[in-house]
C-alpha cells in the first residue's frame, strides 16, 4: 500500500484516494486522554470504480482513541483497537467514515509505525457498510489508511513524564 493513501477495498475492486492533511489531536476528557485521528482526501481520486465514479466522492474518516495517559515518546510500536463506531459508555460515536453520508467505522485498528518530529506514520484499518450499497446487500468494505499524520499541539504532550488527565485513576 502506498503511503498517504486511503483505500476502500470493496466487493468489486479498490477505490484509492490521496490523503490531505491527516492530523492527530489530543484532549483531556473525563479523566482520560483522547486521541483524535482525522484524515481528509484530495478532490480528485486516484482510482474510482464504475458504480461510484459519478458520485464524485471525497471521503474522510475519524477515530477517537481513549487512553489513561499519553506519552508521545512511546506511541511508535503501539497498536490500538476501537471495535465499534458507537461507544455505549460515552453514548456517542467514536469513529466514522464520510463518503456520501456518515457511516459507522467498525473494527478499527490503529498502528503507529514511525515518528519524525511531530509526524507519525500510521496504518489504520477498519470496516464499514459498502459505500454504495447501504442496505447490506454487499459485503462490508475494508478501509485502509496509511499516512504521515501531523500531531497538532504535540509540545503539550511531549514532556518526559506521561501526561494523565486531571483526576485520572480515581
C-alpha positions as CSV (number, residue, x, y, z in Angstrom):
1,X,0.0,0.0,0.0
2,X,1.2,3.5,-0.9
3,X,1.9,6.0,1.9
4,X,-0.6,8.9,2.1
5,X,-3.5,7.0,0.7
6,X,-6.9,5.9,1.8
7,X,-8.1,2.7,0.1
8,X,-11.6,1.3,0.1
9,X,-11.3,-2.4,-0.5
10,X,-14.8,-3.0,-1.9
11,X,-16.5,-6.2,-3.2
12,X,-15.9,-5.0,-6.8
13,X,-12.4,-3.6,-6.5
14,X,-10.4,-0.9,-4.8
15,X,-11.1,2.8,-4.7
16,X,-7.9,4.8,-4.0
17,X,-7.7,8.4,-2.7
18,X,-4.7,10.6,-1.8
19,X,-5.0,11.9,1.7
20,X,-4.8,15.6,2.6
21,X,-3.6,17.0,5.9
22,X,-4.0,13.9,8.2
23,X,-4.0,15.1,11.8
24,X,-3.8,13.8,15.4
25,X,-5.0,15.9,18.2
26,X,-5.2,15.1,21.9
27,X,-7.5,16.4,24.6
28,X,-8.3,15.7,28.2
29,X,-11.8,14.2,28.6
30,X,-13.5,12.8,31.7
31,X,-10.3,11.7,33.5
32,X,-8.6,10.3,30.4
33,X,-6.8,11.4,27.3
34,X,-8.5,11.2,23.9
35,X,-6.5,11.0,20.7
36,X,-8.4,12.0,17.6
37,X,-7.1,10.9,14.2
38,X,-8.7,12.6,11.2
39,X,-8.0,12.2,7.5
40,X,-9.5,14.0,4.6
41,X,-8.9,13.2,0.9
42,X,-8.0,15.3,-2.1
43,X,-10.7,16.4,-4.5
44,X,-9.5,14.2,-7.4
45,X,-9.5,10.4,-6.6
46,X,-6.6,8.3,-7.8
47,X,-8.9,5.4,-8.8
48,X,-12.7,5.0,-8.6
49,X,-15.0,2.2,-9.6
50,X,-17.7,2.3,-12.2
51,X,-20.6,2.2,-9.8
52,X,-19.4,5.2,-7.7
53,X,-17.4,7.4,-10.2
54,X,-20.3,9.7,-10.8
55,X,-20.9,10.3,-7.1
56,X,-17.7,12.5,-7.0
57,X,-16.8,11.1,-3.6
58,X,-14.3,12.8,-1.3
59,X,-14.2,10.5,1.8
60,X,-12.9,11.4,5.2
61,X,-12.5,9.4,8.4
62,X,-12.0,9.9,12.1
63,X,-11.5,7.8,15.2
64,X,-11.2,8.6,18.9
65,X,-8.8,6.5,21.0
66,X,-9.2,6.8,24.7
67,X,-6.1,6.4,26.9
68,X,-5.5,6.6,30.6
69,X,-2.3,8.7,30.0
70,X,-0.3,9.8,26.9
71,X,3.4,9.6,26.4
72,X,4.1,10.6,22.8
73,X,7.6,9.2,23.0
74,X,6.1,5.7,23.4
75,X,3.5,5.8,20.6
76,X,5.7,4.2,17.9
77,X,5.1,0.4,18.1
78,X,1.8,0.7,19.8
79,X,-1.4,-0.8,18.4
80,X,-4.9,0.5,19.4
81,X,-8.3,-1.0,18.7
82,X,-11.7,0.7,18.6
83,X,-14.1,-2.1,18.0
84,X,-17.3,-0.2,17.2
85,X,-18.3,3.2,15.9
86,X,-20.8,3.7,18.8
87,X,-19.5,3.7,22.4
88,X,-22.2,2.7,24.9
89,X,-20.3,4.1,27.8
90,X,-19.9,7.5,26.2
91,X,-23.3,7.4,24.5
92,X,-21.6,8.9,21.4
93,X,-19.9,7.9,18.2
94,X,-16.1,7.4,18.3
95,X,-15.4,6.7,14.7
96,X,-17.0,7.3,11.3
97,X,-16.4,7.4,7.6
98,X,-18.0,10.1,5.5
99,X,-18.5,9.1,1.8
100,X,-21.8,10.4,0.6
101,X,-23.2,10.3,4.1
102,X,-21.8,9.3,7.5
103,X,-21.3,5.7,8.1
104,X,-20.1,3.6,11.1
105,X,-16.5,2.7,11.0
106,X,-16.0,-0.5,13.0
107,X,-13.2,-2.9,13.9
108,X,-10.6,0.0,13.9
109,X,-7.0,-1.0,14.3
110,X,-4.5,1.9,14.5
111,X,-0.8,1.2,14.5
112,X,1.9,3.8,15.0
113,X,4.8,2.7,12.8
114,X,7.4,5.6,12.8
115,X,7.9,9.1,14.0
116,X,9.7,12.1,12.6
117,X,9.3,15.1,14.9
118,X,5.6,15.8,15.2
119,X,4.7,13.5,12.3
120,X,3.7,9.8,12.8
121,X,3.4,7.2,10.1
122,X,0.1,5.5,10.9
123,X,-1.5,2.4,9.4
124,X,-5.2,2.3,10.2
125,X,-7.7,-0.3,9.1
126,X,-11.4,-0.6,9.7
127,X,-14.7,-1.8,8.1
128,X,-17.9,-0.1,7.1
129,X,-21.0,-0.9,5.2
130,X,-20.4,-0.8,1.4
131,X,-20.2,2.9,0.4
132,X,-22.8,2.4,-2.5
133,X,-25.0,-0.4,-1.0
134,X,-26.1,0.8,2.4
135,X,-28.7,-1.9,2.6
136,X,-26.1,-4.6,3.5
137,X,-26.7,-6.5,0.2
138,X,-22.9,-6.4,-0.5
139,X,-20.0,-7.4,1.9
140,X,-18.6,-4.8,4.2
141,X,-15.9,-2.5,2.8
142,X,-12.4,-2.7,4.3
143,X,-11.0,0.8,4.8
144,X,-7.2,1.1,4.9
145,X,-5.3,4.3,5.5
146,X,-1.5,4.7,5.6
147,X,-0.2,8.2,6.0
148,X,2.0,10.6,7.9
149,X,-0.2,12.3,10.5
150,X,0.8,15.6,11.9
151,X,0.3,15.7,15.7
152,X,-1.1,19.1,16.4
153,X,-0.1,20.6,19.8
154,X,2.4,17.8,20.4
155,X,4.6,20.0,22.7
156,X,1.9,19.9,25.3
157,X,2.2,16.1,25.4
158,X,5.9,15.8,24.9
159,X,7.1,16.1,28.5
160,X,9.4,13.4,29.9
161,X,6.6,12.1,32.1
162,X,3.4,10.6,30.7
163,X,0.5,13.1,30.9
164,X,-2.7,11.9,32.5
165,X,-5.9,13.9,32.6
166,X,-6.8,15.6,35.9
167,X,-8.4,13.1,38.3
168,X,-7.2,10.2,36.2
169,X,-7.3,6.9,38.1
170,X,-9.9,7.9,40.5
